[in-house]
């Protein structure tokens, strides 16, 4: 008989333990899978974890339907951590079998199928449906599946729930500041259930001031047909030892609150219940009125009114105030009675443990004006933060309306100012004249070889551009630098040439492999003619021509070439338009603006060569041995 007694005690204890485990939805080790996740709710959950000093994040995995497996970075306090991202719920559950809460951010259109899939996964115990407006027929199917499988649904149309100091769902309880103010970072003794997430926040604040705080709070959702009822959660609270009192905030419409009434009458609920059903003002309206939630409306049966529900709850033994304004006082009195009876033990000497400071996100801190930091990048030429991009302060729509050219755009983006039309036209002329110089020059050759090797357009262009330098296309800056220095110092042309010779420096912009004084480069002639017709003055070009006259005495091919002519005329452009100071002219030459013109123009030709080779389906190039 003694063996039977111990066996009976063991069976009873086991059953009680199983009931308690079934009653507890969350703990400090609970982890979740978040479907169709949003960054903000995920980070708020992790900030709560840090505030509660959890060892592991409450978010185990994220699901982006149809995506490939990957990771996303999140903050856990000051540390950055990776959270796995899966394409299916099944893969996420298989990879994280300890995650037993499924938080579903899918829209009302796909909430049913994704929630049903989660319910059928053995490791998932609780499914939270955030979306509003899920069809009632779908909710009934989900509830039937949950009942059959022994699962719990919170929602639809819910913000979720929270177990103080342990686990919270998404945006429940709002900001970190609100969580700290409501002392939700550590457990209290109150089990709370409501339909509304917003009113739940208000109640958490009230509970923090009238009791030792919340133990667990659930917002079942505001739709007509919730996945779980007030009674479902109140009965759970009845079985959880840490919950010493229960607070319910109902609303008019529906009959959800009557389940609590019947359970109290049957003695299934023994813990004190403080309750209030909002919506008593509905009697002031002559017709049916919708109060926010889909299920909160007047005009139904008389027993769905707030007055009828409050009366029934009071008759069943709940502590019901005269109005919401006196609800805090009723809760406080109930709590005080439990303290006096020793049901809730309060140590007046025990100090409230301060939670750790949760680091604020940089973006939020900047928005609130709480931090300042030097910018990592400074840009003064373009701003696209308004309704349209601005080029050096000029809206692009203005450029289009004024029939502006690419020369005008270069003037704004390179020189940060408007330039006269003759100057912009010269810039465009330069781009045209340097766009290409045949397939045999080094840049074009490299581009062609890359194209025939099957490389993409960007790679082909880069291959050609990388050859630009002092020996190919890169002499414009140096020519401008030497010509400007000589003119500024009023150095005679012959003296300049001889000085360069003594220093062993070739004069940039002078000399051509083919062209001579008798066979001049057509491009140089075109630029000279344009400058003669359009430029107010050409003192730098005149100096360059004087240098050419002297060098031609030494050899017929020491002519002013394209690079030298562009350099001299660009100096004249800046000098004659009165838009640049001498210091700005020098800076432009030193930085390398003028070679930029060659790079920009020649890119047109290099892209053309790459496209030409691809269009002709040319095979891989191999240089012949007899040329090596």
C-alpha positions, 0 to 999 in steps of 0.5 A, spaced: 500 500 500 505 504 501 508 503 494 501 505 491 501 511 495 508 513 493 506 511 485 499 516 486 503 522 489 508 521 483 502 521 478 499 527 481 506 531 481 507 529 474 500 531 472 501 537 475 507 539 472 505 537 465 499 542 466 504 547 469 508 546 463 502 547 458 500 553 462 507 557 461 507 559 454 514 563 455 520 563 459 527 566 460 530 561 455 524 561 450 526 563 443 522 564 436 522 564 429 519 570 426 516 570 419 516 575 414 520 579 419 521 587 420 527 589 422 524 594 428 520 589 432 526 584 431 531 589 434 526 591 440 525 584 442 533 583 442 533 590 446 528 587 451 533 581 452 539 585 453 535 589 458 532 582 462 540 580 462 538 574 458 544 569 456 541 568 449 537 572 444 529 570 444 530 571 436 533 564 433 531 565 426 528 569 421 524 567 415 523 571 408 519 567 404 522 564 398 529 567 399 536 563 400 539 561 406 543 567 409 544 571 415 542 578 418 546 583 423 543 585 429 545 588 435 545 585 442 547 590 447 553 593 444 555 587 440 553 585 433 550 578 432 548 574 426 541 571 426 540 566 420 535 567 415 531 562 411 527 561 405 521 557 409 519 556 416 520 548 415 528 549 414 528 555 420 524 550 425 529 544 423 535 548 424 532 551 431 528 546 434 528 549 441 524 555 438 517 554 440 514 561 438 512 563 431 511 570 430 507 571 424 508 578 420 505 576 414 499 580 411 492 578 412 492 574 405 498 569 407 497 569 414 492 563 414 497 558 410 503 560 413 500 560 420 497 553 418 504 550 416 507 553 423 502 549 427 503 543 423 511 543 425 512 539 432 517 544 435 512 550 435 507 551 441 505 558 440 503 561 434 502 569 434 498 572 428 500 580 427 495 581 421 488 584 422 482 582 418 484 575 417 477 572 414 473 569 420 473 562 416 480 562 416 481 563 423 476 558 425 480 553 421 486 555 424 483 554 431 481 547 429 488 545 427 491 548 434 486 545 438 487 538 435 495 539 435 495 542 442 497 549 440 496 556 442 494 561 438 495 569 440 491 574 435 490 575 429 490 583 430 494 583 436 501 586 438 503 580 442 504 579 449 510 579 454 513 575 460 516 580 464 523 579 465 523 573 460 520 574 453 516 579 449 513 579 442 515 584 437 512 591 439 509 589 445 510 594 451 513 599 446 519 603 447 525 601 452 523 607 456 516 605 457 519 598 458 523 601 464 518 605 466 513 600 467 518 595 470 517 590 465 525 588 465 523 583 472 517 579 473 511 581 478 505 578 480 500 580 476 497 576 470 494 581 465 489 579 459 486 584 454 484 585 447 488 592 445 495 592 445 495 600 446 491 599 452 495 594 455 501 599 455 497 603 459 495 598 464 502 596 464 504 603 467 498 602 472 500 595 474 507 598 475 504 603 480 499 599 484 502 593 484 509 589 484 508 589 477 506 584 471 508 577 471 505 576 464 501 580 459 497 578 453 493 582 448 488 577 444 487 581 438 481 586 436 478 581 431 471 578 432 474 571 432 480 571 436 485 565 436 485 564 444 480 567 449 480 571 455 478 565 459 484 561 455 489 565 458 486 566 465 485 559 466 493 559 464 494 564 470 490 560 475 495 554 474 502 559 474 504 559 481 508 566 480 501 569 478 497 571 484 492 576 481 489 576 475 487 583 471 482 583 465 481 589 461 475 587 456 471 591 451 463 592 449 461 587 443 462 579 443 461 575 449 468 573 451 468 576 458 462 571 460 467 565 459 471 568 465 464 569 469 462 562 468 469 559 470 469 563 476 462 561 478 464 554 477 470 555 482 475 554 476 478 560 478 480 561 485 485 567 484 482 574 485 480 577 479 480 585 477 476 586 471 473 592 467 469 592 460 470 599 457 465 602 452 460 604 457 459 610 453 456 607 448 449 608 451 450 615 449 449 613 442 442 612 438 445 607 433 450 602 432 457 605 433 464 601 431 469 603 437 476 601 433 477 594 433 472 589 429 469 586 435 468 592 439 461 595 437 455 597 440 448 595 437 448 588 439 445 583 444 444 587 450 448 582 454 454 584 449 454 591 452 459 594 457 454 595 463 452 588 462 459 584 462 461 589 468 455 587 472 456 579 470 463 579 472 462 583 479 456 578 481 461 572 479 466 575 484 471 579 480 473 586 483 469 591 478 470 599 479 465 604 478 469 607 472 476 606 469 478 612 473 477 608 479 480 601 476 487 603 479 484 604 486 481 597 485 487 593 483 491 597 488 486 595 494 486 587 491 494 587 491 494 590 498 490 585 501 494 579 498 500 583 501 497 583 508 495 576 507 502 574 506 500 571 499 505 576 496 511 577 500 514 584 499 521 586 502 521 593 504 528 593 505 529 590 498 532 595 493 529 595 486 535 592 481 536 597 476 536 594 469 542 595 464 542 601 459 540 599 453 545 602 447 541 607 443 541 606 435 545 611 432 540 613 427 535 614 433 540 618 437 541 623 431 534 624 430 533 626 437 539 630 437 542 626 442 549 625 439 554 629 434 559 625 429 563 628 424 561 625 417 565 620 414 564 623 407 563 630 405 560 632 398 558 639 395 557 637 388 550 633 388 544 632 393 539 627 392 535 628 399 529 632 396 524 631 391 529 631 385 537 631 385 541 638 385 547 639 381 551 644 385 545 647 387 541 647 381 535 642 380 536 637 374 529 639 372 531 646 371 537 644 367 532 640 362 527 646 362 533 650 359 535 645 354 542 645 358 548 641 355 553 636 358 558 641 358 553 645 363 553 639 367 560 638 367 561 645 369 556 644 375 559 637 377 566 639 376 567 646 377 561 647 382 559 653 378 555 656 371 560 657 365 558 661 359 556 658 353 562 658 349 566 655 355 561 649 355 561 648 348 569 648 348 568 642 353 563 638 349 568 640 343 574 637 347 570 630 348 568 630 341 575 631 339 578 626 344 573 620 344 577 616 339 584 615 336 583 609 332 584 601 334 592 601 335 593 606 341 594 603 347 587 604 351 583 602 345 588 595 344 587 593 351 579 594 351 579 590 344 583 584 347 579 584 354 572 584 349 575 578 345 577 575 352 569 575 353 569 580 359 564 585 360 563 592 358 565 595 365 572 590 365 573 592 358 573 600 359 577 599 365 582 595 362 583 601 357 582 607 362 588 604 366 593 605 360 592 613 361 598 616 364 604 620 362 605 617 355 598 616 353 593 621 354 595 624 361 599 630 358 594 635 359 595 636 366 602 637 365 602 641 359 597 646 363 602 646 369 608 648 365 605 653 360 601 656 366 608 657 370 611 660 364 606 665 363 605 667 370 613 668 371 613 671 364 618 667 361 620 667 354 618 661 350 625 660 348 628 661 355 622 656 357 624 651 352 632 651 353 630 651 361 626 644 360 632 641 355 637 643 361 633 639 366 632 633 361 624 634 361 620 633 355 615 639 354 608 636 355 603 638 349 609 638 344 611 633 339 607 628 335 609 621 332 606 623 325 604 630 324 608 636 322 608 643 321 606 642 314 601 636 316 598 639 322 593 635 326 586 637 324 583 637 331 588 642 333 586 647 328 579 646 329 580 648 337 584 654 335 579 656 330 574 656 335 578 659 340 579 665 335 572 666 334 569 665 341 574 666 346 575 673 349 582 672 350 587 667 348 594 669 352 596 662 354 594 659 347 599 664 344 604 663 349 604 655 347 604 657 339 610 661 341 613 655 344 611 651 338 615 656 333 621 655 337 621 647 337 619 647 330 626 650 329 629 643 332 625 638 329 619 638 324 614 634 328 615 638 335 608 641 334 603 643 339 599 637 339 592 635 342 594 635 349 598 641 349 592 645 345 587 643 350 591 645 356 593 652 353 585 653 351 583 651 358 587 655 361 584 661 357 577 659 358 578 659 366 582 666 365 577 669 360 571 667 363 572 671 370 569 665 374 576 663 377 581 666 381 588 665 380 589 660 386 583 656 383 586 655 376 592 653 380 588 648 384 584 645 378 591 644 374 594 641 380 588 636 382 588 633 375 581 636 372 584 636 365 586 629 364 579 628 367 576 631 360 581 626 356 578 620 361 571 622 360 571 623 352 576 617 351 571 612 355 566 614 349 571 611 344 573 605 348 566 603 350 565 603 342 571 598 341 568 593 346 561 593 343 564 593 336 568 587 338 562 583 341 558 585 335 563 582 330 563 576 335 571 576 335 575 570 338 580 571 343 586 575 341 593 572 341 599 576 339 603 573 334 610 570 335 613 573 330 612 580 333 615 578 339 
